[in-house]
């Protein structure tokens, strides 16, 4: 049985994003992936959302206890759509997706992700609202932001 804390966190983020029922997105459009590449094989169509373990963990040396460590696990959420659409109409929708998704995680505390994972805080780490390189070079609207999900892990002795 897999016991990855980070994977359990990613899965809970996926559940929470799917529960938002964002206009124009279905559950299969919201996928976990190893790296957040918009052109990845994960998607048959756009719009889509990737959830990935992008970045590095942070171990806070000034927090925790004598028997535990506080670890901040990184999660990147990337909202993706084709840029070949009506910017006037779709801009409002894209911004609404981002605002709803960010709002879901601002100071959100999960009681428990699973028996394995007890999260005590989630920090939103803003990213660029619309990535101009993705727009100009790949013809995609990509709107990424990060989460830092804090977990108190018991030390293995």
VEXBA-691613 format. One record per residue (C-alpha): x, y, z; residue number from 1. Coordinates in steps of 0.05 Angstrom, whole numbers, plus 32768, in hexadecimal, padded with zeros to 4 digits. Layout:
BEGIN
SEZA     x     y     z  seq
SEZA     X     Y     Z  NUM
...
END
This chain:
BEGIN
SEZA     x     y     z  seq
SEZA  8000  8000  8000    1
SEZA  801C  8044  7FEC    2
SEZA  8025  8075  8025    3
SEZA  803F  80B3  8003    4
SEZA  802B  80F0  802A    5
SEZA  8036  811D  7FED    6
SEZA  800B  80F2  7FC0    7
SEZA  7FD2  80F2  7FF4    8
SEZA  7FD6  813E  7FF5    9
SEZA  7FD5  8143  7FA9   10
SEZA  7F99  8115  7FA7   11
SEZA  7F73  813F  7FDA   12
SEZA  7F82  817E  7FB2   13
SEZA  7F65  815C  7F74   14
SEZA  7F26  8148  7F9B   15
SEZA  7F1E  8190  7FB4   16
SEZA  7F29  81AF  7F6F   17
SEZA  7EF7  817E  7F4F   18
SEZA  7EC4  8190  7F86   19
SEZA  7EC6  81D9  7F6F   20
SEZA  7E9F  81C6  7F30   21
SEZA  7EC2  81FA  7F06   22
SEZA  7E9B  820E  7EC8   23
SEZA  7EB3  81E9  7E8A   24
SEZA  7EDD  81B6  7EB0   25
SEZA  7ECD  816D  7EBE   26
SEZA  7EED  813F  7EF1   27
SEZA  7F18  811E  7EBB   28
SEZA  7F34  8163  7EA8   29
SEZA  7F54  8169  7EED   30
SEZA  7F8F  813A  7EF1   31
SEZA  7FCB  812A  7F1C   32
SEZA  800C  812A  7EF5   33
SEZA  8056  8124  7F04   34
SEZA  8068  8164  7EE0   35
SEZA  8039  819D  7ECD   36
SEZA  8040  819C  7E82   37
SEZA  8003  81B8  7E5F   38
SEZA  8011  818F  7E20   39
SEZA  8017  814F  7E47   40
SEZA  7FF4  810F  7E33   41
SEZA  7FC5  8116  7E6E   42
SEZA  7F93  8140  7E48   43
SEZA  7F69  8131  7E0C   44
SEZA  7F4C  8178  7E0B   45
SEZA  7F4E  81BA  7E2E   46
SEZA  7F3D  81D9  7E5E   47
SEZA  7F63  81B1  7E92   48
SEZA  7F83  81B6  7ED6   49
SEZA  7FC4  8195  7EEA   50
SEZA  7FD7  8186  7F32   51
SEZA  801F  8174  7F3C   52
SEZA  8056  816E  7F71   53
SEZA  807D  81A8  7F52   54
SEZA  80B6  81C5  7F7B   55
SEZA  80D8  81AE  7FBA   56
SEZA  80C1  819E  8000   57
SEZA  80D2  81CF  8038   58
SEZA  80E6  81B4  807C   59
SEZA  80DD  81EA  80B0   60
SEZA  8116  81E3  80E2   61
SEZA  80F5  8214  8112   62
SEZA  80B3  81F0  8116   63
SEZA  809D  81AA  812A   64
SEZA  80AB  8188  816B   65
SEZA  80E1  815C  8189   66
SEZA  80BF  8121  8168   67
SEZA  80A5  8140  8127   68
SEZA  80B7  816C  80EC   69
SEZA  808C  819E  80C6   70
SEZA  8091  8192  807C   71
SEZA  8072  81BE  8046   72
SEZA  8061  8195  8009   73
SEZA  805D  81BB  7FC7   74
SEZA  8021  81B5  7F99   75
SEZA  801A  81DA  7F57   76
SEZA  7FD5  81E4  7F39   77
SEZA  7FD5  81FB  7EF1   78
SEZA  7F96  8211  7ECE   79
SEZA  7F9D  8205  7E83   80
SEZA  7F73  8217  7E47   81
SEZA  7F7C  8224  7DFD   82
SEZA  7F8F  826C  7DED   83
SEZA  7F6A  8267  7DAA   84
SEZA  7F29  8282  7DC7   85
SEZA  7F06  82C4  7DD3   86
SEZA  7F31  82E7  7E06   87
SEZA  7EFA  8317  7E19   88
SEZA  7ECB  82DF  7E2D   89
SEZA  7EFC  82AC  7E47   90
SEZA  7F27  82DB  7E71   91
SEZA  7EEF  82E2  7EA4   92
SEZA  7EE5  8296  7EA7   93
SEZA  7F30  8289  7EAF   94
SEZA  7F35  82BC  7EE7   95
SEZA  7EF8  829E  7F09   96
SEZA  7F17  8259  7F07   97
SEZA  7F57  8274  7F26   98
SEZA  7F32  829C  7F5C   99
SEZA  7F05  8262  7F6F  100
SEZA  7F40  8232  7F73  101
SEZA  7F6C  8261  7F9A  102
SEZA  7F32  8272  7FC9  103
SEZA  7F29  8228  7FD8  104
SEZA  7F6F  8222  7FF5  105
SEZA  7F7B  8265  8018  106
SEZA  7F86  8252  8060  107
SEZA  7F5F  8212  8055  108
SEZA  7F6B  81DD  8089  109
SEZA  7F5B  8195  807B  110
SEZA  7F45  816D  80B7  111
SEZA  7F69  8132  8099  112
SEZA  7F7E  8120  8053  113
SEZA  7F7F  80D7  8067  114
SEZA  7F92  80AE  80A4  115
SEZA  7FD9  80B7  808B  116
SEZA  7FD9  8103  8082  117
SEZA  7FC7  8138  80B5  118
SEZA  7FCF  817C  8094  119
SEZA  7FCE  81B9  80C0  120
SEZA  7FD4  81F3  808F  121
SEZA  7FD2  8203  8045  122
SEZA  7FF5  8241  8029  123
SEZA  7FE5  825B  7FE3  124
SEZA  8023  826F  7FBC  125
SEZA  800C  829C  7F83  126
SEZA  8029  8295  7F3D  127
SEZA  8023  82BC  7EFE  128
SEZA  7FD9  82C6  7EED  129
SEZA  7FE1  82B5  7EA3  130
SEZA  8024  829C  7E8A  131
SEZA  8037  82C6  7E4C  132
SEZA  806A  8294  7E34  133
SEZA  8037  825C  7E32  134
SEZA  8006  828B  7E0E  135
SEZA  8037  82A3  7DDA  136
SEZA  8061  8265  7DCE  137
SEZA  802F  822C  7DD9  138
SEZA  7FED  824F  7DCD  139
SEZA  7FD4  823B  7E13  140
SEZA  7FB8  8261  7E4D  141
SEZA  7FDD  8247  7E8A  142
SEZA  7FCE  8263  7ECF  143
SEZA  7FF9  8241  7F04  144
SEZA  7FFD  824A  7F4F  145
SEZA  8019  8222  7F88  146
SEZA  8003  8207  7FCA  147
SEZA  802F  81F8  8005  148
SEZA  800D  81C2  802E  149
SEZA  8029  81BC  8074  150
SEZA  802C  817A  8097  151
SEZA  8049  8167  80DA  152
SEZA  806E  8126  80D0  153
SEZA  8083  80F9  8109  154
SEZA  80CC  80E9  8108  155
SEZA  80E0  80A2  80F9  156
SEZA  810E  8088  812F  157
END
